[in-house]
Amino acid sequence: MKKYLNKFIAIFTLILIAGCNDFLDVEPQSTLSESQVATAENVDKLVIAAYSSLGNDHYVAPNLLWPTGNLRAGDAHKGGNGAADIFGFHVLSVFKPIIADMSSLPPDLLDLFNIRWTRDFIGISRANSALKVLNNVTLEEVPLRDQRIGEMRFVRAFFYFDAKIHWKRVPFIDEFTEDPTAVSNVDLTDQQLWSKIADDLAYAAEVLPETQDQIGRINKFAAKAFLAKVKLYQAYEQSETDHSVIEIHQDMMEEVVSLCDDVINSGQYALNPDYAMNFLSEFEFNKEVIFAIQRSIDDGSPDGRGSWPTALNYPQDPAWGCCGFHVPTQNFVNAFKTDANGLPQFDTYNNNVYDVASDAVDPRLDHTVSMEGKPFKYDPSFVHPGDAWARNPGTYGNNVSMKELDEPDCECRAANGPFTISSRNTTIIRYADLLLWKAEALIELNRISEALPIINEIRARAASSTARLNGASIYNVGEYTTLGSQDEAREKLRWERRLELGLEGWRFFDLVRWGIAKETLDAYQVVEVTRTPYLIDYEFTAGKHEYMPIPQQQVISSGFLYEQNPNY
């Protein structure tokens, strides 16, 4: 879509018109009614408008889930210029002040939850608008009708997945829903809603081709990979009231393995030989990418279709502009330390602060975190200077989350006011993630020996990914000879996910899926508060903070049909 689909973006806005009185019952000017655009001739434009929603995110509600996936997970601090600088992100980091009406929180009056909800349901609405037309045209009118239906059901599933992991209980509205205002967020159980999302992806996997001619369109294996992820989440059945894991469904874990094998055996995807290739613009179209949101700059649109989700995260430096958000925690940095065998220090990693001169680490640390005195993005002439790159180093330190950022001289980047945006795509599913889903499912099926080579394959890639790092640290990564018992294997798998997917936005949702958010985050806070005292305000309540509250504005707009999440 970088060159193919973007040129059609934003040409349609669908307006549902309802007359109140005769004198108001007139055709609006300068808008297009649904009847005007809902035609076979406009199908492709409707489809592209739905695709475009994937890239319509912003740093207040990004599809790179760093605020809700990393700030809430103990992997990153908010950063910026103190708590008042986008106060809602501070609230996410400490949990206790979270309320349903975020707009009432001083000082910025941003309802981050409602913004995210609205963006998700705009994406769902656009997909549904396209599906309404597609379901009523013939193959003669639209020869790729079935494929386009598959694409739209994938897009709808994307937004429902995002809503599901953030709120758990949301209304399911599809193209056949006659009255969306009559649908409650509790009409479906937790498991039933997962099944609805899975149904969309199963259909997409059935009808989509293995490859697509146009860059950015969904293919069969992206749908199967996403379906594997949905089934993995659904397999951990949660209590409807306190979100605890009450059952791990073995049949669903078998489905995860089978779906992952389909993607693996397709031959279309593989681990990049160097971990760095996942985070450099020159390699954005590589064999490890299964599904990515397409970004662009200089494409004719007013602000470009760049990566606004990362615009706050660049260092506070003239080379970029601002703003110093998304600061890796010391706990996260320490997790990369390794012992004499090159294995994680599971029990002692956080006893002492990482010392670059004496501690061996997994090299994925220096691909993920820019640290004082080390080269930024593999450039030995461009070294992290220290506190000068941070807006409030006394509160958050001066670490920089680096994966999502681009070097100052990259042709992929552009300035938009004080912000830096980039044309580098946002990877949502990469092959390493899929391999770890399979390993996780195998461990839960007690087929631990089959998970061992998968985890070791990823660790071997990490060990060989040092050429670009210019010897910035002492590196030592070893492979496991055994994963041990099922509990020990779980610990190793979960640790591997934290290192391999570090700061890519999935950590908090992993913790909730596994049912260990409370214990993990409380242990994090006890030590991290001694390093970053603002965490004295932290308080995670189990049975509540695993999910965000249903936005109060949505509850009111529904006529109080929507039920608030437990304990809010």
KETOR-309854 format. One record per residue (C-alpha): residue number from 0; residue in one letter; chain; x negated, y negated, z. Coordinates in steps of 0.2 Angstrom, whole numbers. Layout:
N
SITE   resi   resn   chain       u       v       w
SITE    NUM      a       A       X       Y       Z
...
! end
This chain:
568
SITE   resi   resn   chain       u       v       w
SITE      0      m       A       0       0       0
SITE      1      k       A     -15     -12       2
SITE      2      k       A     -14     -17     -16
SITE      3      y       A       2      -8     -21
SITE      4      l       A      16     -10      -8
SITE      5      n       A      11     -26       0
SITE      6      k       A      16     -37     -15
SITE      7      f       A      34     -32     -12
SITE      8      i       A      34     -35       7
SITE      9      a       A      47     -47      14
SITE     10      i       A      58     -50      -1
SITE     11      f       A      73     -43       8
SITE     12      t       A      82     -48      24
SITE     13      l       A      98     -38      28
SITE     14      i       A     112     -48      36
SITE     15      l       A     127     -40      43
SITE     16      i       A     141     -52      42
SITE     17      a       A     156     -52      53
SITE     18      g       A     170     -65      51
SITE     19      c       A     178     -73      67
SITE     20      n       A     190     -86      60
SITE     21      d       A     197     -89      43
SITE     22      f       A     188    -106      42
SITE     23      l       A     171     -97      46
SITE     24      d       A     174     -83      33
SITE     25      v       A     163     -90      19
SITE     26      e       A     148     -82      10
SITE     27      p       A     132     -88      19
SITE     28      q       A     120     -98       8
SITE     29      s       A     102     -93       5
SITE     30      t       A     104     -75      12
SITE     31      l       A     108     -59       4
SITE     32      s       A     122     -48      10
SITE     33      e       A     120     -29      13
SITE     34      s       A     132     -26      -2
SITE     35      q       A     120     -37     -13
SITE     36      v       A     104     -27      -9
SITE     37      a       A     111     -10      -6
SITE     38      t       A     110      -4     -24
SITE     39      a       A     100       9     -33
SITE     40      e       A      90      -4     -42
SITE     41      n       A      84     -11     -25
SITE     42      v       A      80       6     -17
SITE     43      d       A      61       4     -19
SITE     44      k       A      61     -13     -12
SITE     45      l       A      71      -7       3
SITE     46      v       A      59       7       6
SITE     47      i       A      44      -5       5
SITE     48      a       A      53     -17      17
SITE     49      a       A      54      -2      29
SITE     50      y       A      36       2      27
SITE     51      s       A      31     -16      30
SITE     52      s       A      38     -15      47
SITE     53      l       A      24      -4      52
SITE     54      g       A      12     -19      49
SITE     55      n       A      23     -32      56
SITE     56      d       A      17     -29      74
SITE     57      h       A       7     -43      84
SITE     58      y       A      -4     -43      99
SITE     59      v       A      12     -46     110
SITE     60      a       A      19     -29     104
SITE     61      p       A       5     -20      94
SITE     62      n       A       6      -3      86
SITE     63      l       A     -12      -1      92
SITE     64      l       A      -6       3     110
SITE     65      w       A     -20      -5     120
SITE     66      p       A      -8     -15     132
SITE     67      t       A       3      -1     136
SITE     68      g       A      -9      14     133
SITE     69      n       A     -25       7     140
SITE     70      l       A     -21      -7     153
SITE     71      r       A      -9       5     162
SITE     72      a       A     -22      20     161
SITE     73      g       A     -37      13     171
SITE     74      d       A     -47      12     155
SITE     75      a       A     -46      -7     152
SITE     76      h       A     -43     -23     161
SITE     77      k       A     -32     -36     153
SITE     78      g       A     -46     -49     151
SITE     79      g       A     -44     -66     144
SITE     80      n       A     -44     -81     156
SITE     81      g       A     -37     -73     172
SITE     82      a       A     -20     -67     177
SITE     83      a       A     -10     -81     170
SITE     84      d       A     -16     -79     152
SITE     85      i       A      -2     -68     145
SITE     86      f       A       4     -64     163
SITE     87      g       A      14     -49     156
SITE     88      f       A      -2     -40     152
SITE     89      h       A      -8     -43     170
SITE     90      v       A       9     -36     176
SITE     91      l       A       6     -20     166
SITE     92      s       A     -11     -18     174
SITE     93      v       A      -4     -18     192
SITE     94      f       A      13     -11     189
SITE     95      k       A      22     -17     205
SITE     96      p       A      28     -34     198
SITE     97      i       A      36     -25     182
SITE     98      i       A      54     -30     181
SITE     99      a       A      68     -28     168
SITE    100      d       A      68     -47     163
SITE    101      m       A      50     -51     159
SITE    102      s       A      55     -68     153
SITE    103      s       A      58     -73     170
SITE    104      l       A      40     -70     175
SITE    105      p       A      29     -86     176
SITE    106      p       A      19     -93     168
SITE    107      d       A      21     -88     150
SITE    108      l       A      39     -83     149
SITE    109      l       A      36     -69     137
SITE    110      d       A      47     -54     138
SITE    111      l       A      35     -42     131
SITE    112      f       A      46     -27     133
SITE    113      n       A      61     -35     124
SITE    114      i       A      49     -40     110
SITE    115      r       A      43     -22     108
SITE    116      w       A      61     -15     109
SITE    117      t       A      66     -27      95
SITE    118      r       A      52     -23      84
SITE    119      d       A      55      -5      85
SITE    120      f       A      74      -6      81
SITE    121      i       A      70     -18      67
SITE    122      g       A      59      -4      60
SITE    123      i       A      73       9      63
SITE    124      s       A      86      -3      55
SITE    125      r       A      76      -5      39
SITE    126      a       A      73      13      37
SITE    127      n       A      92      16      40
SITE    128      s       A      96       3      27
SITE    129      a       A      86      12      14
SITE    130      l       A      93      29      19
SITE    131      k       A     111      23      17
SITE    132      v       A     107      19      -1
SITE    133      l       A      96      34      -4
SITE    134      n       A     110      46       2
SITE    135      n       A     122      39     -11
SITE    136      v       A     111      39     -27
SITE    137      t       A     108      53     -39
SITE    138      l       A      91      60     -44
SITE    139      e       A      95      53     -61
SITE    140      e       A      96      35     -54
SITE    141      v       A      81      38     -42
SITE    142      p       A      70      53     -48
SITE    143      l       A      60      52     -32
SITE    144      r       A      75      51     -21
SITE    145      d       A      71      66      -9
SITE    146      q       A      53      60      -7
SITE    147      r       A      59      43      -2
SITE    148      i       A      71      50      10
SITE    149      g       A      57      60      18
SITE    150      e       A      46      44      19
SITE    151      m       A      60      34      27
SITE    152      r       A      64      48      40
SITE    153      f       A      45      48      44
SITE    154      v       A      46      29      47
SITE    155      r       A      61      30      57
SITE    156      a       A      53      44      68
SITE    157      f       A      38      33      70
SITE    158      f       A      48      19      78
SITE    159      y       A      58      31      88
SITE    160      f       A      43      40      95
SITE    161      d       A      36      23     100
SITE    162      a       A      52      19     109
SITE    163      k       A      53      36     117
SITE    164      i       A      36      35     125
SITE    165      h       A      39      18     131
SITE    166      w       A      57      19     138
SITE    167      k       A      61      38     137
SITE    168      r       A      80      34     136
SITE    169      v       A      85      24     120
SITE    170      p       A     100      24     109
SITE    171      f       A      99      35      93
SITE    172      i       A     106      26      78
SITE    173      d       A     104      34      61
SITE    174      e       A     112      29      44
SITE    175      f       A     128      39      48
SITE    176      t       A     131      29      64
SITE    177      e       A     148      20      61
SITE    178      d       A     147       9      76
SITE    179      p       A     130       6      84
SITE    180      t       A     137      -5      97
SITE    181      a       A     146      11     104
SITE    182      v       A     130      21     106
SITE    183      s       A     122      22     123
SITE    184      n       A     104      25     128
SITE    185      v       A     110      40     138
SITE    186      d       A     121      49     126
SITE    187      l       A     107      61     122
SITE    188      t       A      96      70     135
SITE    189      d       A      78      68     135
SITE    190      q       A      76      84     126
SITE    191      q       A      90      81     113
SITE    192      l       A      82      64     109
SITE    193      w       A      65      73     106
SITE    194      s       A      74      85      94
SITE    195      k       A      82      71      84
SITE    196      i       A      64      64      81
SITE    197      a       A      58      81      77
SITE    198      d       A      72      84      65
SITE    199      d       A      67      68      55
SITE    200      l       A      49      74      54
SITE    201      a       A      53      92      49
SITE    202      y       A      64      86      35
SITE    203      a       A      50      74      29
SITE    204      a       A      37      89      30
SITE    205      e       A      49      99      19
SITE    206      v       A      52      87       5
SITE    207      l       A      36      77       4
SITE    208      p       A      22      81      -8
SITE    209      e       A       5      86      -2
SITE    210      t       A      -3      71      -9
SITE    211      q       A       4      54     -15
SITE    212      d       A      -1      43     -30
SITE    213      q       A       0      27     -20
SITE    214      i       A     -11      23      -5
SITE    215      g       A      -2      22      11
SITE    216      r       A      13      33       7
SITE    217      i       A      17      47      19
SITE    218      n       A      13      65      13
SITE    219      k       A      18      82      19
SITE    220      f       A       3      84      30
SITE    221      a       A       5      68      39
SITE    222      a       A      23      73      43
SITE    223      k       A      17      90      49
SITE    224      a       A       4      82      60
SITE    225      f       A      16      69      68
SITE    226      l       A      29      84      70
SITE    227      a       A      15      93      80
SITE    228      k       A      13      78      91
SITE    229      v       A      31      76      94
SITE    230      k       A      33      95      99
SITE    231      l       A      18      93     110
SITE    232      y       A      26      79     120
SITE    233      q       A      43      89     120
SITE    234      a       A      35     104     127
SITE    235      y       A      32      96     143
SITE    236      e       A      50      95     149
SITE    237      q       A      53      81     161
SITE    238      s       A      66      79     175
SITE    239      e       A      79      66     170
SITE    240      t       A      78      57     186
SITE    241      d       A      59      57     192
SITE    242      h       A      50      61     176
SITE    243      s       A      40      75     184
SITE    244      v       A      36      90     173
SITE    245      i       A      48     104     176
SITE    246      e       A      44     116     162
SITE    247      i       A      30     119     149
SITE    248      h       A      39     127     134
SITE    249      q       A      28     140     127
SITE    250      d       A      38     142     111
SITE    251      m       A      35     123     107
SITE    252      m       A      17     126     110
SITE    253      e       A      17     140      97
SITE    254      e       A      25     127      85
SITE    255      v       A      11     115      89
SITE    256      v       A      -3     128      85
SITE    257      s       A       6     133      69
SITE    258      l       A       9     115      63
SITE    259      c       A      -9     110      66
SITE    260      d       A     -15     125      57
SITE    261      d       A      -5     120      42
SITE    262      v       A     -14     103      42
SITE    263      i       A     -31     111      45
SITE    264      n       A     -29     124      32
SITE    265      s       A     -24     111      19
SITE    266      g       A     -42     107      16
SITE    267      q       A     -38      88      15
SITE    268      y       A     -45      83      32
SITE    269      a       A     -61      85      42
SITE    270      l       A     -71      77      55
SITE    271      n       A     -82      64      48
SITE    272      p       A    -101      69      50
SITE    273      d       A    -104      53      60
SITE    274      y       A     -91      47      74
SITE    275      a       A     -95      29      69
SITE    276      m       A     -87      31      52
SITE    277      n       A     -70      31      60
SITE    278      f       A     -72      13      66
SITE    279      l       A     -81       4      51
SITE    280      s       A     -71      -5      37
SITE    281      e       A     -82       3      23
SITE    282      f       A     -76      20      28
SITE    283      e       A     -57      16      32
SITE    284      f       A     -51      28      18
SITE    285      n       A     -60      44      25
SITE    286      k       A     -56      63      27
SITE    287      e       A     -52      60      46
SITE    288      v       A     -38      49      43
SITE    289      i       A     -21      58      43
SITE    290      f       A     -10      43      45
SITE    291      a       A     -14      24      46
SITE    292      i       A      -5       8      45
SITE    293      q       A     -11      -2      30
SITE    294      r       A     -18     -19      33
SITE    295      s       A     -24     -33      21
SITE    296      i       A     -29     -51      19
SITE    297      d       A     -29     -63       5
SITE    298      d       A     -14     -54      -2
SITE    299      g       A      -3     -69      -6
SITE    300      s       A       7     -69      10
SITE    301      p       A       5     -84      21
SITE    302      d       A      -5     -76      35
SITE    303      g       A     -11     -60      27
SITE    304      r       A      -6     -43      32
SITE    305      g       A     -21     -42      44
SITE    306      s       A     -23     -33      61
SITE    307      w       A     -14     -45      72
SITE    308      p       A     -13     -32      86
SITE    309      t       A     -32     -34      89
SITE    310      a       A     -33     -53      87
SITE    311      l       A     -35     -57     106
SITE    312      n       A     -49     -44     108
SITE    313      y       A     -64     -52     100
SITE    314      p       A     -78     -59     111
SITE    315      q       A     -76     -77     116
SITE    316      d       A     -89     -83     103
SITE    317      p       A     -91     -95      89
SITE    318      a       A     -94     -80      77
SITE    319      w       A     -76     -74      80
SITE    320      g       A     -67     -87      90
SITE    321      c       A     -58     -79     105
SITE    322      c       A     -51     -72     116
SITE    323      g       A     -60     -59     127
SITE    324      f       A     -45     -47     130
SITE    325      h       A     -45     -28     132
SITE    326      v       A     -60     -26     143
SITE    327      p       A     -66      -8     147
SITE    328      t       A     -66      -4     165
SITE    329      q       A     -82       3     175
SITE    330      n       A     -72      19     178
SITE    331      f       A     -70      21     159
SITE    332      v       A     -89      18     156
SITE    333      n       A     -94      29     170
SITE    334      a       A     -84      44     163
SITE    335      f       A     -96      45     148
SITE    336      k       A    -111      50     160
SITE    337      t       A    -118      68     158
SITE    338      d       A    -128      80     168
SITE    339      a       A    -144      89     164
SITE    340      n       A    -134     101     153
SITE    341      g       A    -125      87     143
SITE    342      l       A    -109      90     151
SITE    343      p       A     -97      78     160
SITE    344      q       A    -100      74     178
SITE    345      f       A     -82      79     183
SITE    346      d       A     -83      76     202
SITE    347      t       A     -97      63     203
SITE    348      y       A     -96      52     188
SITE    349      n       A     -88      37     197
SITE    350      n       A     -99      38     213
SITE    351      n       A    -112      25     205
SITE    352      v       A    -111      12     192
SITE    353      y       A    -119      18     175
SITE    354      d       A    -137      13     174
SITE    355      v       A    -143      12     156
SITE    356      a       A    -161      14     161
SITE    357      s       A    -158      31     170
SITE    358      d       A    -141      39     166
SITE    359      a       A    -139      50     151
SITE    360      v       A    -122      47     142
SITE    361      d       A    -111      54     128
SITE    362      p       A    -115      43     113
SITE    363      r       A     -97      40     111
SITE    364      l       A     -99      27     124
SITE    365      d       A    -109      16     113
SITE    366      h       A     -97      18      99
SITE    367      t       A     -83      13     110
SITE    368      v       A     -89      -1     122
SITE    369      s       A    -100     -16     118
SITE    370      m       A    -111     -18     133
SITE    371      e       A    -123     -32     138
SITE    372      g       A    -140     -30     130
SITE    373      k       A    -135     -17     117
SITE    374      p       A    -132     -20      99
SITE    375      f       A    -114     -24      93
SITE    376      k       A    -107     -13      79
SITE    377      y       A    -124      -5      76
SITE    378      d       A    -133     -21      72
SITE    379      p       A    -150     -23      81
SITE    380      s       A    -150     -41      77
SITE    381      f       A    -134     -44      85
SITE    382      v       A    -135     -40     104
SITE    383      h       A    -121     -42     117
SITE    384      p       A    -128     -58     126
SITE    385      g       A    -118     -55     143
SITE    386      d       A    -106     -66     152
SITE    387      a       A    -106     -79     137
SITE    388      w       A     -94     -66     128
SITE    389      a       A     -82     -66     142
SITE    390      r       A     -69     -79     147
SITE    391      n       A     -68     -73     165
SITE    392      p       A     -82     -62     169
SITE    393      g       A     -80     -64     187
SITE    394      t       A     -63     -55     187
SITE    395      y       A     -65     -43     173
SITE    396      g       A     -84     -41     169
SITE    397      n       A     -91     -43     151
SITE    398      n       A     -88     -27     143
SITE    399      v       A     -80     -27     125
SITE    400      s       A     -69     -14     118
SITE    401      m       A     -77     -12     101
SITE    402      k       A     -69       2      90
SITE    403      e       A     -55     -10      84
SITE    404      l       A     -67     -25      81
SITE    405      d       A     -77     -29      65
SITE    406      e       A     -94     -37      64
SITE    407      p       A     -94     -56      60
SITE    408      d       A    -101     -54      42
SITE    409      c       A     -88     -40      37
SITE    410      e       A     -79     -45      21
SITE    411      c       A     -64     -37      30
SITE    412      r       A     -61     -51      42
SITE    413      a       A     -53     -68      41
SITE    414      a       A     -50     -82      53
SITE    415      n       A     -32     -88      57
SITE    416      g       A     -33    -103      68
SITE    417      p       A     -44     -97      83
SITE    418      f       A     -40     -79      80
SITE    419      t       A     -49     -66      70
SITE    420      i       A     -39     -53      59
SITE    421      s       A     -45     -39      48
SITE    422      s       A     -40     -29      33
SITE    423      r       A     -46     -13      41
SITE    424      n       A     -32      -1      43
SITE    425      t       A     -25       4      60
SITE    426      t       A     -27      23      62
SITE    427      i       A     -13      31      71
SITE    428      i       A     -17      50      68
SITE    429      r       A     -34      56      65
SITE    430      y       A     -40      74      63
SITE    431      a       A     -50      74      79
SITE    432      d       A     -34      70      88
SITE    433      l       A     -25      84      79
SITE    434      l       A     -39      97      84
SITE    435      l       A     -37      92     102
SITE    436      w       A     -18      94     101
SITE    437      k       A     -21     112      95
SITE    438      a       A     -34     115     109
SITE    439      e       A     -21     109     122
SITE    440      a       A      -7     120     116
SITE    441      l       A     -19     135     115
SITE    442      i       A     -24     132     133
SITE    443      e       A      -6     130     139
SITE    444      l       A      -3     147     130
SITE    445      n       A     -18     154     140
SITE    446      r       A     -27     157     124
SITE    447      i       A     -42     148     131
SITE    448      s       A     -56     157     121
SITE    449      e       A     -48     150     105
SITE    450      a       A     -48     132     112
SITE    451      l       A     -67     133     116
SITE    452      p       A     -74     132      98
SITE    453      i       A     -62     117      94
SITE    454      i       A     -68     107     109
SITE    455      n       A     -86     112     105
SITE    456      e       A     -84     106      87
SITE    457      i       A     -79      89      93
SITE    458      r       A     -93      88     105
SITE    459      a       A    -106      94      92
SITE    460      r       A    -100      79      81
SITE    461      a       A    -103      67      96
SITE    462      a       A    -120      74      99
SITE    463      s       A    -125      71      80
SITE    464      s       A    -118      53      80
SITE    465      t       A    -133      44      86
SITE    466      a       A    -142      38      70
SITE    467      r       A    -133      21      70
SITE    468      l       A    -135      18      88
SITE    469      n       A    -153      12      87
SITE    470      g       A    -158      21     103
SITE    471      a       A    -147       9     114
SITE    472      s       A    -145      23     128
SITE    473      i       A    -151      40     134
SITE    474      y       A    -140      52     125
SITE    475      n       A    -137      70     130
SITE    476      v       A    -122      80     125
SITE    477      g       A    -120      99     127
SITE    478      e       A    -107     112     122
SITE    479      y       A     -97     123     134
SITE    480      t       A    -102     141     135
SITE    481      t       A     -84     144     143
SITE    482      l       A     -69     134     148
SITE    483      g       A     -66     144     163
SITE    484      s       A     -49     146     171
SITE    485      q       A     -33     138     164
SITE    486      d       A     -35     124     176
SITE    487      e       A     -53     121     172
SITE    488      a       A     -49     122     154
SITE    489      r       A     -36     109     156
SITE    490      e       A     -48      97     165
SITE    491      k       A     -61      99     151
SITE    492      l       A     -48      96     137
SITE    493      r       A     -41      81     146
SITE    494      w       A     -58      74     149
SITE    495      e       A     -62      77     130
SITE    496      r       A     -47      67     125
SITE    497      r       A     -52      52     136
SITE    498      l       A     -69      52     128
SITE    499      e       A     -65      56     110
SITE    500      l       A     -50      44     109
SITE    501      g       A     -56      31     121
SITE    502      l       A     -47      14     120
SITE    503      e       A     -37      20     105
SITE    504      g       A     -21      18     115
SITE    505      w       A     -15      35     120
SITE    506      r       A     -22      38     138
SITE    507      f       A      -8      32     148
SITE    508      f       A       5      42     138
SITE    509      d       A      -7      58     140
SITE    510      l       A      -6      56     159
SITE    511      v       A      13      54     159
SITE    512      r       A      15      69     147
SITE    513      w       A       4      80     159
SITE    514      g       A      13      74     174
SITE    515      i       A      -3      67     183
SITE    516      a       A      -1      48     181
SITE    517      k       A       2      44     199
SITE    518      e       A     -13      54     206
SITE    519      t       A     -25      49     192
SITE    520      l       A     -21      30     193
SITE    521      d       A     -21      30     212
SITE    522      a       A     -38      38     212
SITE    523      y       A     -44      25     200
SITE    524      q       A     -38      10     209
SITE    525      v       A     -46      15     226
SITE    526      v       A     -63      13     219
SITE    527      e       A     -61       0     205
SITE    528      v       A     -53     -12     217
SITE    529      t       A     -70     -14     225
SITE    530      r       A     -77     -19     208
SITE    531      t       A     -62     -29     202
SITE    532      p       A     -53     -36     217
SITE    533      y       A     -37     -42     207
SITE    534      l       A     -32     -23     208
SITE    535      i       A     -27     -26     226
SITE    536      d       A     -10     -30     219
SITE    537      y       A      -9     -13     211
SITE    538      e       A       5      -1     216
SITE    539      f       A      11      13     205
SITE    540      t       A      28      21     210
SITE    541      a       A      30      39     204
SITE    542      g       A      47      42     196
SITE    543      k       A      48      23     190
SITE    544      h       A      32      17     182
SITE    545      e       A      30      31     170
SITE    546      y       A      41      21     159
SITE    547      m       A      45       3     156
SITE    548      p       A      62      -4     161
SITE    549      i       A      76      -6     148
SITE    550      p       A      74     -24     143
SITE    551      q       A      88     -34     153
SITE    552      q       A      93     -43     137
SITE    553      q       A      97     -27     129
SITE    554      v       A     107     -21     144
SITE    555      i       A     117     -37     143
SITE    556      s       A     119     -37     124
SITE    557      s       A     126     -19     125
SITE    558      g       A     139     -25     136
SITE    559      f       A     131     -15     150
SITE    560      l       A     133       1     140
SITE    561      y       A     114       5     142
SITE    562      e       A     109      12     158
SITE    563      q       A      93       5     167
SITE    564      n       A      79      17     170
SITE    565      p       A      77      25     187
SITE    566      n       A      71      14     201
SITE    567      y       A      71      -3     192
! end
